[in-house]
Amino acid sequence: MGRRQEKYLSSLNEQDLVSIKLEDAATELNLAISTISRAIKDKYVEVPR
């Protein structure tokens, strides 16, 4: 997933953020949508501003 956000992570410009749907993440990672949902529940990533 970091590859999808590479531009944002380099620039930290909010306009570079790319939304990622659960369905897309599940397909890319070859996992069930429910697995992705449970794995990210109540999780956050903190980046410098």
Residue frames as a rotation matrix with the C-alpha (Angstrom) as fourth column:
MET 1
0.569 0.823 0.000 0.00
0.823 -0.569 0.000 0.00
0.000 0.000 -1.000 0.00
GLY 2
0.230 -0.579 -0.782 2.95
0.311 -0.718 0.623 2.27
-0.922 -0.386 0.015 0.56
ARG 3
-0.705 -0.490 0.513 3.63
0.610 -0.050 0.791 2.22
-0.362 0.870 0.334 -3.17
ARG 4
0.068 0.820 0.568 0.23
0.921 -0.270 0.280 3.78
0.383 0.504 -0.774 -3.82
GLN 5
0.922 0.291 -0.257 1.03
0.382 -0.798 0.466 6.58
-0.069 -0.527 -0.847 -1.39
GLU 6
0.093 -0.995 0.018 4.66
0.984 0.095 0.151 7.03
-0.152 0.004 0.988 -2.45
LYS 7
-0.219 -0.148 0.965 4.10
0.535 -0.845 -0.009 10.52
0.816 0.514 0.264 -3.86
TYR 8
0.705 0.546 0.453 2.32
-0.093 -0.562 0.822 11.66
0.704 -0.621 -0.345 -0.69
LEU 9
0.846 -0.399 -0.353 4.90
0.501 0.371 0.782 10.10
-0.181 -0.839 0.514 1.62
SER 10
-0.162 -0.933 0.322 7.64
0.979 -0.192 -0.064 11.94
0.121 0.305 0.945 -0.27
SER 11
-0.475 0.011 0.880 5.89
0.307 -0.935 0.178 15.32
0.824 0.355 0.441 -0.45
LEU 12
-0.680 0.371 -0.632 3.53
0.692 0.042 -0.721 15.20
-0.241 -0.928 -0.285 2.59
ASN 13
-0.861 0.465 -0.203 1.17
-0.507 -0.811 0.293 17.26
-0.029 0.355 0.934 0.43
GLU 14
-0.434 0.755 0.492 -2.41
-0.128 0.488 -0.863 16.23
-0.892 -0.437 -0.115 1.20
GLN 15
0.357 0.560 -0.747 -3.34
-0.812 -0.208 -0.545 16.74
-0.461 0.802 0.381 -2.46
ASP 16
-0.353 -0.595 -0.722 -1.09
-0.851 0.524 -0.016 13.77
0.388 0.609 -0.692 -3.26
LEU 17
-0.578 0.211 0.788 -3.09
-0.469 0.704 -0.533 11.37
-0.668 -0.678 -0.308 -1.08
VAL 18
-0.600 0.397 -0.694 -4.70
-0.558 0.415 0.719 8.53
0.573 0.819 -0.028 -3.01
SER 19
0.095 0.694 0.714 -7.83
-0.958 0.260 -0.125 6.94
-0.272 -0.671 0.689 -1.60
ILE 20
-0.817 -0.339 -0.466 -7.71
-0.438 0.891 0.119 3.16
0.375 0.301 -0.877 -1.30
LYS 21
0.251 0.964 0.082 -10.92
-0.885 0.194 0.423 1.16
0.392 -0.179 0.902 -1.15
LEU 22
0.044 -0.160 0.986 -11.10
-0.707 0.692 0.144 -1.97
-0.706 -0.704 -0.082 0.98
GLU 23
0.860 0.367 0.354 -11.97
-0.022 0.721 -0.693 -3.94
-0.509 0.588 0.628 -2.14
ASP 24
0.759 -0.626 -0.178 -8.85
-0.378 -0.201 -0.904 -2.71
0.530 0.753 -0.390 -3.94
ALA 25
-0.063 -0.793 0.607 -6.58
-0.996 0.016 -0.083 -3.48
0.056 -0.610 -0.791 -0.98
ALA 26
0.292 0.255 0.922 -8.09
-0.465 0.880 -0.096 -6.96
-0.836 -0.401 0.375 -0.63
THR 27
0.995 0.090 0.054 -7.61
0.009 0.441 -0.898 -7.71
-0.104 0.893 0.437 -4.31
GLU 28
0.503 -0.864 -0.017 -4.03
-0.614 -0.343 -0.711 -6.41
0.609 0.368 -0.703 -4.35
LEU 29
-0.318 -0.643 0.697 -3.10
-0.948 0.217 -0.232 -8.39
-0.002 -0.734 -0.679 -1.23
ASN 30
-0.369 0.274 -0.888 -5.14
-0.311 0.864 0.396 -11.47
0.876 0.422 -0.234 -2.21
LEU 31
-0.969 0.128 -0.211 -7.11
0.241 0.304 -0.922 -11.37
-0.054 -0.944 -0.325 1.06
ALA 32
-0.112 0.993 0.041 -10.78
0.936 0.091 0.339 -11.17
0.333 0.076 -0.940 1.97
ILE 33
-0.092 0.180 0.979 -12.29
0.023 -0.983 0.183 -7.71
0.995 0.040 0.086 2.46
SER 34
0.874 0.483 0.056 -13.27
-0.059 -0.010 0.998 -8.70
0.483 -0.875 0.020 6.01
THR 35
0.442 -0.802 -0.402 -9.63
0.897 0.401 0.185 -9.58
0.013 -0.442 0.897 6.78
ILE 36
-0.456 -0.579 0.676 -8.47
0.598 -0.762 -0.249 -6.15
0.659 0.291 0.693 5.62
SER 37
0.267 0.674 0.689 -11.24
-0.150 -0.677 0.720 -4.47
0.952 -0.296 -0.080 7.58
ARG 38
0.944 0.082 -0.318 -10.33
0.276 0.330 0.903 -6.26
0.179 -0.940 0.289 10.82
ALA 39
0.154 -0.982 -0.109 -6.61
0.980 0.166 -0.110 -5.65
0.126 -0.090 0.988 10.30
ILE 40
-0.604 -0.435 0.667 -6.97
0.462 -0.874 -0.151 -1.87
0.649 0.217 0.729 9.95
LYS 41
0.507 0.862 0.025 -9.73
0.443 -0.285 0.850 -1.31
0.739 -0.420 -0.526 12.49
ASP 42
0.987 -0.032 -0.160 -8.70
0.118 -0.541 0.833 1.42
-0.113 -0.840 -0.530 14.96
LYS 43
0.122 -0.987 0.106 -5.27
0.871 0.158 0.465 1.76
-0.475 0.036 0.879 13.28
TYR 44
0.978 0.102 -0.184 -3.68
0.021 -0.919 -0.394 5.03
-0.209 0.381 -0.900 12.23
VAL 45
0.174 -0.950 0.257 -0.44
0.972 0.124 -0.201 6.10
0.160 0.285 0.945 10.60
GLU 46
0.787 0.013 -0.617 1.19
0.253 -0.919 0.303 9.25
-0.562 -0.394 -0.727 11.90
VAL 47
0.197 -0.721 0.664 3.32
0.943 -0.047 -0.331 11.24
0.270 0.691 0.670 9.48
PRO 48
-0.497 -0.425 -0.757 5.18
0.639 -0.769 0.013 14.51
-0.588 -0.477 0.654 10.05
ARG 49
0.618 0.720 0.315 3.48
0.767 -0.464 -0.442 17.67
-0.172 0.515 -0.840 8.85
